[in-house]
Amino acid sequence: MCPDETKSLPEENDLRKDIFKNGEELFEEGIEKLVISECVSGTAQAGIREKEFPELDKKALEVIRRVWGDGKPNDEKFGGRITRKDLLTLYDSNWLNDEVINTYLELICERAKQDSSLPKVYAFTTFFYANLSRHGYTRVKRWTKKVDIFLYDILLVPLYLRGHWCLTVIDLEKKLIHYYSQSGVMNTRCLDLLRLYLNEESIDKKKEPFDTKNWKCECRQVRNL
């Protein structure tokens, strides 16, 4: 089941009215958050300077105006299958849906394709881990029928657990698995499943085992933006 909850059109319209009740002020507030800034963190991180987001050009700002503007949730697409309804999940504390996560990971992969200096990246969809954890390797082995994942440097595995998104980054070159979570707690079940998946995938596609016994696993805590 996807984390994105289905709402009726009346409920959707009510939600949109609440979101846009201060239309222009909301837009300006959103832009302020997106414009690049350097700030000194709070007491716990005094002296550490952070860069937030790059400055947006006029074309990007126009897209944002279209997203935050009036209109039906599904009446316009922004780059492929993304609709206004999907992009609105990025606003404030709304739940991100699968389409936003999957599209963002696709953009990362596309950037890697266009720049040979970057690591080669392959991203699984948000539905991959759910199927793997519930049904095992046999359910997902056909998903990579035309792809050799072992030719990539980085594998991205998004997963939705207990009300929040997590990300597992498998670094095939460095033999390292990073687990990014808001809780900062290592998910050993997830890591064990993915290591087992790599072995089963190698046996199925390459007819040889894939040893991850000496691999390192690290858990990284990320703040909820």
N, C-alpha and C positions, 0 to 999 in steps of 0.2 A: 504494500500500500504506500503510495507516495505521500510525503508530508504535506503536500499542497491540498488544502481542504476545498471541496467544491461548494460554491455558494450560489444561491438563486440570484437571478438578475436584480430583483428589488433589493436584496441584501447587498449586492455588489454596488448598486447605485447609492445606497445609504452610506456605505463605507467610503465611496469616492467623495460624497458630499462632505463627510467629516474631514477627509484628507485635504480637500481643496477649499475649505471654508475661508482660509486666509490666502487664497491663490498666489498672488504676487509675492507676499511676504514669505510664503513657504518656498517659492522658487529661489528668491534671493538668499534665504537661509541655506538652502541646499547647495547653491553655488559657492557660498562662503566655505562650506565644508569640503568642497571638491578642489578649490584653488590651492595651489602649493603653498605650504607654510612651514616655517621652522619654529619649533616651540620647545621650551624647556619643560620636561615632564615634572610631575609632582614631587613631593618630598622623598618618596621611595626611590625615585630615579633622578634626583637632582644632578644637573650637569650633563645629562644625556640629551642630545639634540636629535630630533626625529624629522624626517621628511615625510609628509603625508601623501598627497596626490599631485600629479603633474598638472600644470595649468592647462585648461581646456581651450581649444580654438573655437572660432565662431560656428563651425559646422557641428561640433560636439555639443555646444550650448543650444543650438537649434533643435537637436535631437532631444535634449533634456526638456526643452519647452514643449515639444510635441508629446512627450511622455506624460509630463505633469499637467498638460492641458486637458480641456474637455474632450469627451469622446467615449465611445463604447469600449469595453475591455478588450474585445477581440477584433476591432475594426481596422487595425493597422499593424503591420509587422516591421520590426526593426532588425534587418539583417537575418535572413533565413526564416526560421520558425518562431522567433521571439515576438511576442505581442505586448501591447501596453499592459495587460493584466500581469504578464510575467515580470516585466520591469518594475511594476509597482511593488513587488515583493522586496525590492531593494530599499524602499522608503522606510525610514525610522526603524521600528523594531518588528516589522512584519517577518513572517517565516519565508525564507528563500525556498523557491520550488525547484523541481528537478531540471526544468528547462533552463533556468538561469545558471545553475551549477554546470550542467553539461555543455552549454554554449561557451561559458567562460573557459572551461578546460579545452574545448576545441580551438579556441583562440590561442591558447598557449601552444598547442600542438602546431597550429598553422604558423605561428611566429617562428617556431623552431625549424620548420620546413624552409622558410624563406631566408633564414640566416644560418649558414653552414658553420659559423663559429659557436653556435649554441648546441647543447646536448640534444640528441634525438629523443623526442618525447612521445609516448603513447598514453592515452587516457582511456580508462574504462568508464562506462556510463554509471550513473547512480544506481542503476538496477542490477549491476553486476554482483556486487557484494551481497545484496539481499538474496539473490538466487543461489550464490555459492554457499552461503551460510545455512540456508534452509534446505537446499536440495542436493548439495554436493557438486563435485566436478562434472559429472555427466550432464548436468543441466546447462553448463556454460561452455563446455569444450568446443561447441560449434561456433561460438561467438568469435573465435580467432582462427576460423578455418582458412582464411586468406591472409592471415597476418602472422609473421614470426616475431613475437614480442621480444625474443632474445637478441634481436638486431638493434634494439633501442637501448639508450643509455638510462633513461628514466621512465618508470611506469607510475601513473597516477591512479589511485583507487579512492574515490569518494565514498563515504558511507554515512548513513543517517541512523543515529542511535539515541534512544531515550530523549528525544526532543531537541537534538542539536546535530549539526553537521561536523564530521571529522574527515581528515584526509590522510591517507597513507601514501608516502612517496618511496618507491622502491628504486634504489640506485644500483643498477646491475653492475656498473663499472667499479664502484667502490665497495660493493658487497655490504650495503648499508640500507636499513629500513628506518625511515622517519615516520613517526605517528604524531599528527598534529590534532590536538583536542583542547577544548576550552577548559576541561577539568584538569588537564595535565597528568592524568593517570594512565599508565600503560595498559593497553588492551591486549593482553596476552592471547586471548582467543582469536582475535582478529589476525594478529601476527602469525600465529600457528597455522591458521587457515590459509593465509596467503603464501607462506613457505611451502605448505603441502600442495597448494595450487601450482606453484612454480615447478615443483617436482613432477606432478602428474601431467602438466602441460608439456614438459620436456620429454617425458616418456611417451606420451601420445603423439606428439608432433615430430620429435627428433630421435625417438627410440633409444634414449639414454637418460639416466637419472640426473637430477640437478641438485647438487649438494649445497645446502645453506647452513650447515652445522656451525661453521665458524663466522657466520655473518653477525654484524653488530646491529642492535636495535636501539633507537633513541626515541624518547617521548618529548615532544615540544608543546608547551602550553601556549595557546594563542588567546588574546583578549577578544571579547565579543564586540566587534565594531558596530 
